[in-house]
Amino acid sequence: MNDLENRIDQWQPCQSGELECAVRGVRAKRRTRTAFKLGSSVAVLLVLGAAGVFAFQQFNGNQAFTFGGITCEQTQANMEAYSKGTLDAKLVQRIETHLAECQHCGQKYREMTVKGDPTAVGFSPPLPDRLPHRPASTAVALAVESTPMSR
């Protein structure tokens, strides 16, 4: 007798409910696996959605970055008064720090000063002369941006 015939001879019928119990166990594992996959997918979508909302808020032009203790919105609202020199020293220092660190507001300020035209509304000296305390790397980058290229 070979091994297969030996196993068949040893076969005994299952007890009542044994197969049902095995089926329930397999189905429970399958439900758990499906729930885990679904939960993981939902979690990934939530993270991507949150990242998208964050990116939209940061890059849609209405930036609320805070540099020097003042937001972009507050800085832009005070730019004209800043250029006329009518602000108190504490606010001037905060605006200067913000303009030195925020590319977006620094560019708006340079555009507002109409590239050094003294007859322009809101004229003030070019930004590099106004901010002596900013880091050297920022000063060099601003100076390069505001210097016309010679050919």
Secondary structure, DSSP 8 states (H G I E B T S, - for coil): --HHHHHHHT-----TTHHHHHHHHHHHHHHHHHHHHHHHHHHHHHHHHHHHHHHHHHHSS----EETTEEHHHHHHTHHHHHHT-S-HHHHHHHHHHHHH-HHHHHHHHHHTGGG-TTSTT----HHHH-TTS-HHHHHHHHHHHS----
